[in-house]
Amino acid sequence: MFPEGVTTGKLDANNPLVETSLQENVIPTRSSADLDRWMERYQQADPEAPAALVVAISPALLRFFRSQVASRQHADDLLQETWLRIHRVRHTYRPGEPVLPWIYAIARRVRVDGYRRMRRITMHETAMEVVPERPAQIEPRHSFPEFDALVAALPEAQREVVTMLKVGGLSLEEVARATTSTVGAVKQKAHRAYERLRKLLEIHSENESGGVLNELQ
């Protein structure tokens, strides 16, 4: 079992409302260097390594999937499939490189494959090119919206970046590697996401102080 230590995203939201809502959802993890060493031990058939990695990383991965899909069961299935796939391709990890971008790149592919599989099974007629947005939820009064409800309002690409930064604890460089993007592109997505979240939280706060809560039908 890893000792607890909170890892935060490297890009601040520069707004107290946004930072408060996001900070509550940071998942405790061991340092990236420790995770890298556990992955190397996994490749070397250390029997303790798989469980150690699963315990350390699964909470953040589950939140990553929960921010992308509407069903908890679907998110659990994606998490399980991710670890099965990691086991199958563990030989492709390059010792000395950060393991989190490698794991999140696999998780992204699992999510996309899962969505395509769900489309084929359910035979939806509506043509969609992205993962469906999670439905917005009515939040209780006198509290900030839950993280999942907040990020559900973001476009899929921005939602993915914010979740990796603030829940997964990845750095900008690690998110760029996991998403096969550039650091500049990640910064831009994060900035736009924080701006949108800031506006949503300001509206929420104004409604709270004025005694008004918009109800969704």
GISULZI-V234990 format. One record per backbone hydrogen bond with DSSP energy under -0.5 kcal/mol. CO is the residue of the C=O (numbers start at 1). NH is the residue of the N-H. E is the energy in kcal/mol with one decimal. If there is no record, write none. Layout:
BEGIN
co->CO nh->NH e->E
co->CO nh->NH e->E
END
This chain:
BEGIN
co->5 nh->29 e->-1.9
co->10 nh->12 e->-0.6
co->15 nh->19 e->-2.9
co->16 nh->20 e->-2.4
co->17 nh->21 e->-1.9
co->18 nh->22 e->-2.4
co->19 nh->23 e->-2.9
co->20 nh->24 e->-1.2
co->22 nh->25 e->-1.9
co->23 nh->26 e->-1.6
co->27 nh->7 e->-0.6
co->31 nh->35 e->-2.0
co->32 nh->36 e->-2.5
co->33 nh->37 e->-2.0
co->34 nh->38 e->-2.2
co->35 nh->39 e->-2.2
co->36 nh->40 e->-2.0
co->37 nh->41 e->-2.2
co->38 nh->42 e->-2.0
co->39 nh->43 e->-2.1
co->40 nh->44 e->-1.2
co->41 nh->46 e->-2.7
co->42 nh->45 e->-1.7
co->46 nh->49 e->-1.0
co->46 nh->50 e->-0.6
co->48 nh->52 e->-1.8
co->49 nh->53 e->-2.3
co->50 nh->54 e->-2.5
co->51 nh->55 e->-2.6
co->52 nh->56 e->-1.9
co->53 nh->57 e->-2.5
co->54 nh->58 e->-2.1
co->57 nh->61 e->-2.2
co->58 nh->62 e->-3.0
co->59 nh->63 e->-1.9
co->60 nh->64 e->-2.1
co->61 nh->65 e->-2.4
co->62 nh->66 e->-2.8
co->63 nh->67 e->-1.6
co->65 nh->68 e->-1.4
co->65 nh->69 e->-1.9
co->71 nh->75 e->-2.1
co->72 nh->76 e->-2.5
co->73 nh->77 e->-2.3
co->74 nh->78 e->-2.3
co->75 nh->79 e->-2.2
co->76 nh->80 e->-2.4
co->77 nh->81 e->-2.5
co->78 nh->82 e->-2.2
co->79 nh->83 e->-1.9
co->80 nh->84 e->-2.1
co->81 nh->85 e->-2.4
co->82 nh->86 e->-2.7
co->83 nh->87 e->-2.2
co->84 nh->88 e->-1.8
co->85 nh->89 e->-2.2
co->87 nh->90 e->-0.7
co->89 nh->92 e->-2.4
co->90 nh->93 e->-1.2
co->93 nh->95 e->-0.7
co->94 nh->97 e->-2.1
co->98 nh->102 e->-0.7
co->99 nh->103 e->-2.5
co->100 nh->104 e->-2.9
co->101 nh->105 e->-2.0
co->102 nh->106 e->-1.5
co->103 nh->107 e->-2.3
co->104 nh->108 e->-2.3
co->105 nh->109 e->-1.7
co->106 nh->110 e->-2.4
co->107 nh->111 e->-2.5
co->108 nh->112 e->-2.3
co->109 nh->113 e->-2.8
co->110 nh->114 e->-2.7
co->111 nh->115 e->-2.3
co->112 nh->116 e->-2.3
co->113 nh->117 e->-2.3
co->114 nh->118 e->-2.4
co->115 nh->119 e->-2.2
co->116 nh->120 e->-1.9
co->117 nh->121 e->-2.2
co->118 nh->122 e->-2.7
co->119 nh->123 e->-1.5
co->119 nh->124 e->-0.7
co->125 nh->127 e->-0.5
co->140 nh->143 e->-0.6
co->146 nh->150 e->-2.4
co->147 nh->151 e->-2.7
co->148 nh->152 e->-1.2
co->149 nh->153 e->-0.5
co->150 nh->153 e->-1.5
co->151 nh->154 e->-1.8
co->155 nh->159 e->-2.8
co->156 nh->160 e->-2.2
co->157 nh->161 e->-1.7
co->158 nh->162 e->-2.6
co->159 nh->163 e->-2.1
co->160 nh->164 e->-2.1
co->161 nh->165 e->-2.5
co->162 nh->166 e->-3.1
co->163 nh->167 e->-2.0
co->163 nh->168 e->-2.3
co->164 nh->170 e->-2.3
co->167 nh->27 e->-1.1
co->170 nh->10 e->-0.7
co->171 nh->175 e->-2.5
co->172 nh->176 e->-2.4
co->173 nh->177 e->-1.9
co->174 nh->178 e->-2.5
co->175 nh->179 e->-2.2
co->176 nh->181 e->-3.0
co->177 nh->180 e->-1.0
co->182 nh->186 e->-2.1
co->183 nh->187 e->-2.7
co->184 nh->188 e->-2.1
co->185 nh->189 e->-2.3
co->186 nh->190 e->-2.7
co->187 nh->191 e->-2.8
co->188 nh->192 e->-2.4
co->189 nh->193 e->-2.3
co->190 nh->194 e->-2.7
co->191 nh->195 e->-2.2
co->192 nh->196 e->-2.1
co->193 nh->197 e->-2.7
co->194 nh->198 e->-2.6
co->195 nh->199 e->-1.9
co->196 nh->200 e->-2.2
co->197 nh->201 e->-2.7
co->198 nh->202 e->-2.2
co->199 nh->203 e->-2.2
co->200 nh->204 e->-2.2
co->201 nh->205 e->-2.6
co->202 nh->206 e->-2.4
co->203 nh->207 e->-2.3
co->204 nh->208 e->-2.1
co->205 nh->209 e->-2.6
co->206 nh->210 e->-1.9
co->207 nh->212 e->-3.3
co->208 nh->211 e->-1.0
END
